[in-house]
């Protein structure tokens, strides 16, 4: 085997992971509940080479996080070689759409197959992926995933077919790279926000509540829990010094529109991550109405529609 291709999908946290435990490598200070998003993918090919090279979306890059991840995998696995990495996202990169989650999950899967020449063990692979990006440990799995506070790996809570009517509409407010990376933003929030301790204390309660609502398919219950999670996360970020503010005017307009749509009887609940993008959680039957409402209010805003996606896939070849 000389080459491996891996495909992974982003992980959208409905109950947010925001904050790392000091002294570990991407160990979560809060538990999270997430959905793996079908229809968006990172495809990564890894081949043996004389030196490490990383190409993302057709451009060769120097990436400290990738270099650090490769060094960690070498120490963990005993692998002493070098690799050429060619990765492509079919959605905007580093813009708050969880490209790091799918990217490091795909890279971890490809490296596992290249180094060990066997199908990845999902639990151990989840641990590998976490070493590159915390949320990547969830992208290893399909469907609905959980990642407990302080855990080294994620787990599957429900399969992709658990709730077939669920759709996520991702409105791309800006395709530009965000001005502050999630890791730095998390650390700033932890170190300077007076609201961060309250966020950490409250998160497990919302997490437990949301898991119950998901398993019972309680639409309103899950929607309200996920809204509180992102708003409380951002409350801690806004209070950092200096404040961490990703929202743009269009982001705020979308939040208000979601509220209006709920008042009209639609089951729309919004969420946001570290970036300006807004995600609407709704039923399949509501997608057309929601998109039409957004376009009437805000113009032809780019969007992507996703349902529950599958887990990591690995393909190997000789050459």
Long-range contacts (C-beta under 8 A, 24 or more apart in sequence): 1-113, 1-114, 1-117, 1-316, 1-317, 1-318, 2-47, 2-48, 2-317, 2-318, 2-319, 3-45, 3-46, 3-47, 3-48, 3-114, 3-316, 3-317, 3-318, 3-319, 4-45, 4-46, 4-47, 4-109, 4-110, 4-111, 4-113, 4-114, 4-314, 4-315, 4-316, 4-317, 5-43, 5-44, 5-45, 5-46, 5-110, 5-314, 5-315, 5-316, 5-317, 6-43, 6-44, 6-45, 6-46, 6-105, 6-106, 6-107, 6-109, 6-110, 6-113, 6-312, 6-313, 6-314, 6-315, 7-41, 7-42, 7-43, 7-44, 7-106, 7-312, 7-313, 8-41, 8-42, 8-44, 8-101, 8-102, 8-103, 8-105, 8-106, 8-109, 8-136, 8-139, 8-140, 8-311, 8-312, 8-313, 9-36, 9-37, 9-38, 9-39, 9-40, 9-41, 9-42, 9-102, 9-139, 9-142, 9-309, 9-310, 10-36, 10-37, 10-40, 10-42, 10-91, 10-97, 10-98, 10-99, 10-101, 10-102, 10-139, 11-35, 11-36, 11-37, 11-98, 11-101, 11-102, 11-135, 11-136, 11-138, 11-139, 11-145, 12-36, 12-37, 12-98, 12-168, 12-271, 12-273, 12-279, 13-135, 13-138, 13-229, 13-271, 13-273, 14-210, 14-222, 14-225, 14-226, 14-229, 14-271, 14-281, 15-203, 15-206, 15-207, 15-210, 15-225, 15-226, 15-229, 16-203, 16-229, 16-230, 16-233, 16-273, 17-134, 17-135, 17-147, 18-186, 18-189, 18-199, 18-233, 18-236, 18-237, 19-186, 19-189, 19-190, 19-196, 19-199, 19-200, 20-134, 20-183, 20-186, 20-187, 20-190, 21-150, 24-150, 25-72, 25-130, 25-131, 26-130, 26-131, 26-133, 26-134, 26-137, 27-134, 27-150, 27-151, 27-152, 28-134, 28-147, 28-148, 28-149, 28-150, 28-151, 29-149, 29-150, 29-190, 29-200, 30-149, 30-199, 30-200, 30-203, 30-204, 30-207, 31-146, 31-147, 31-148, 31-149, 31-203, 31-204, 31-207, 32-135, 32-138, 32-146, 32-147, 32-207, 33-144, 33-145, 33-146, 33-157, 33-207, 33-210, 33-211, 33-214, 34-135, 34-138, 34-144, 34-145, 34-146, 34-147, 34-154, 35-143, 35-144, 35-145, 35-166, 35-168, 35-308, 36-138, 36-139, 36-141, 36-142, 36-143, 36-144, 36-145, 36-160, 36-308, 36-309, 36-310, 36-311, 37-98, 37-168, 37-170, 37-306, 37-308, 37-309, 38-160, 38-306, 38-307, 38-308, 38-309, 38-310, 39-304, 39-305, 39-306, 39-307, 39-309, 40-89, 40-90, 40-91, 40-97, 40-102, 40-170, 40-304, 40-306, 40-309, 41-89, 41-90, 41-102, 42-87, 42-88, 42-89, 42-90, 42-99, 42-102, 42-103, 42-105, 42-106, 43-87, 43-88, 43-90, 43-106, 44-85, 44-86, 44-87, 44-88, 44-103, 44-106, 44-107, 44-110, 45-85, 45-86, 45-87, 45-110, 46-83, 46-84, 46-85, 46-86, 46-107, 46-110, 46-111, 46-114, 47-83, 47-84, 48-81, 48-82, 48-83, 48-84, 48-114, 49-81, 49-82, 49-83, 49-84, 50-82, 51-82, 52-82, 52-83, 52-84, 52-85, 53-83, 53-84, 53-85, 54-85, 54-87, 55-84, 55-85, 55-86, 55-87, 56-87, 56-88, 56-89, 56-93, 57-87, 57-88, 57-89, 57-93, 58-88, 65-100, 65-132, 65-133, 66-107, 66-132, 69-104, 69-107, 69-131, 69-132, 70-111, 72-131, 72-132, 73-108, 73-111, 73-115, 73-128, 73-131, 76-128, 76-131, 77-115, 77-116, 79-111, 79-115, 83-111, 83-114, 85-110, 91-170, 91-304, 92-172, 92-175, 93-177, 94-177, 94-178, 94-181, 95-172, 95-174, 95-175, 95-176, 95-177, 95-178, 95-275, 95-276, 95-277, 96-178, 96-246, 96-272, 96-273, 96-274, 96-275, 96-276, 96-277, 97-170, 97-172, 97-273, 97-275, 97-277, 98-135, 98-139, 98-273, 100-132, 100-133, 100-135, 100-136, 100-182, 101-133, 101-135, 101-136, 101-138, 101-139, 102-136, 102-139, 103-132, 103-133, 103-136, 104-129, 104-132, 104-133, 104-136, 104-139, 105-129, 105-136, 105-137, 105-139, 105-140, 105-312, 106-139, 106-312, 107-132, 108-132, 108-136, 108-140, 109-140, 109-312, 109-313, 109-314, 110-314, 112-314, 113-314, 113-316, 114-316, 117-316, 119-314, 120-312, 120-314, 122-311, 122-312, 123-153, 124-153, 125-312, 126-153, 126-154, 127-152, 127-153, 130-154, 139-312, 140-311, 140-312, 141-311, 141-312, 142-308, 142-309, 142-310, 142-311, 143-308, 143-309, 143-310, 143-311, 144-214, 144-308, 146-207, 146-211, 149-203, 149-204, 157-211, 157-214, 157-215, 158-214, 158-215, 160-307, 160-308, 160-309, 160-310, 161-308, 162-214, 162-308, 163-214, 163-217, 163-308, 164-284, 164-307, 164-308, 165-283, 165-284, 165-285, 166-281, 166-283, 166-284, 166-307, 166-308, 167-281, 167-282, 167-283, 167-284, 167-286, 167-287, 167-305, 167-306, 167-307, 168-279, 168-280, 168-281, 168-282, 168-305, 168-306, 168-307, 169-279, 169-280, 169-282, 169-287, 169-290, 169-291, 169-303, 169-304, 169-305, 169-306, 170-277, 170-278, 170-279, 170-303, 170-304, 170-305, 170-306, 171-254, 171-277, 171-278, 171-279, 171-280, 171-294, 171-301, 171-302, 171-303, 172-277, 172-301, 172-302, 172-303, 172-304, 173-248, 173-250, 173-251, 173-254, 173-276, 173-277, 173-278, 173-301, 174-248, 174-275, 174-276, 174-277, 175-302, 178-246, 178-274, 178-275, 178-276, 180-244, 180-246, 180-274, 182-274, 185-237, 185-240, 185-244, 185-274, 188-240, 188-241, 188-242, 188-244, 189-236, 189-237, 189-240, 189-244, 192-240, 192-241, 193-236, 193-237, 193-239, 193-240, 193-241, 194-239, 195-235, 195-236, 195-239, 196-236, 196-239, 196-240, 198-236, 199-232, 199-233, 199-235, 199-236, 202-232, 203-229, 203-232, 206-232, 219-267, 219-283, 220-267, 222-269, 223-267, 223-269, 223-281, 224-269, 226-269, 226-271, 226-281, 227-269, 227-270, 227-271, 229-271, 230-270, 230-271, 230-272, 230-273, 234-272, 244-274, 246-272, 246-274, 246-275, 246-276, 247-272, 247-276, 248-276, 250-276, 250-298, 250-301, 251-276, 251-277, 251-278, 253-297, 253-298, 254-278, 254-280, 254-294, 254-298, 257-293, 257-294, 257-297, 257-298, 261-290, 261-293, 266-290
